[in-house]
Amino acid sequence: MDRLKNKVALITGSAVGIGQASAKLFAQEGSKVVIADMDAIAAEETVQVINRECGETCAISVQADVTREEDCRTMIETAIEHFGKLDILFNNAGVVVGGAVHEIKTPDWDYSMAANVRSIYWAVKYALPHFRTRGGGVIINTASVAGLMGLKDRSVYSASKAAVIGVTRAIAMDYVKDGIRCNCLAPGTVETPSLLRRFAALPHPEEARQQFIARQPMGRLGKPEDVAGAALYLASDESSFVTGITLIVDGGMSL
């Protein structure tokens, strides 16, 4: 399989969950992959798994906190220096902070916006000169159905993901003449380690899990691989005539 043959992709938040599933799939499709994550140990473990499957060094890791501008700049530079180029920037890292507006503390609001939105601004800012020099590139941002619909107790998360959708469209318009495509994914409820931790912190984890499943018309939670497949489409040349869209992967949750 070679849908991303000879490509280089940088994926943030890729030590676990959607990012990890995407990194594995991209590598299987021929891409070199940079695993950027705050958790250096988990990131390197993911690299080792990918490289064993590839039979060569097709993945590297870089520790990066995307709420820090210097880390965003460094991860882009590391990808280009190691592999000689960057073709795909997948801004996947993010956080989920619960609560209605009257419950959210200002530092939590600011951190959510920094992790989910400002990180995209910085990563794209530092990748753009390389993309423009090379005559093109692909940008994928992870939004959420929370950015498209009102979800209870998800005020800042919804706000940040709506902003991701907005900035995706703006980037797509601003740089389309440079051969740069920018799209975003809007996952529904996906069974990631982050979600499982939130379940575990509740008084009745299994009851909470069943409640989340109940709001999915398809009757199940999403899998990281479900979203990874959509990311692969947006990263590949199969979507060469697609830019500025929000690809919803939610099992019908937003219907």
NORWO-V500335 format. One record per run of one state. SS is the DSSP state (helix for helix, strand for strand, loop for the rest). FROM is the first residue (numbers start at 1). LEN is the number of residues. If there is no record, write none. Layout:
# NORWO-V500335
ss=SS from=FROM len=LEN
ss=SS from=FROM len=LEN
This chain:
# NORWO-V500335
ss=loop from=1 len=7
ss=strand from=8 len=5
ss=loop from=13 len=4
ss=helix from=17 len=12
ss=loop from=29 len=3
ss=strand from=32 len=6
ss=loop from=38 len=2
ss=helix from=40 len=15
ss=loop from=55 len=4
ss=strand from=59 len=5
ss=loop from=64 len=5
ss=helix from=69 len=15
ss=loop from=84 len=4
ss=strand from=88 len=4
ss=loop from=92 len=7
ss=strand from=99 len=1
ss=loop from=100 len=6
ss=helix from=106 len=29
ss=loop from=135 len=2
ss=strand from=137 len=6
ss=loop from=143 len=2
ss=helix from=145 len=3
ss=loop from=148 len=6
ss=strand from=154 len=1
ss=helix from=155 len=24
ss=loop from=179 len=1
ss=strand from=180 len=8
ss=loop from=188 len=2
ss=strand from=190 len=1
ss=loop from=191 len=2
ss=helix from=193 len=8
ss=loop from=201 len=4
ss=helix from=205 len=10
ss=loop from=215 len=7
ss=strand from=222 len=1
ss=loop from=223 len=1
ss=helix from=224 len=12
ss=loop from=236 len=1
ss=helix from=237 len=3
ss=loop from=240 len=6
ss=strand from=246 len=4
ss=loop from=250 len=6
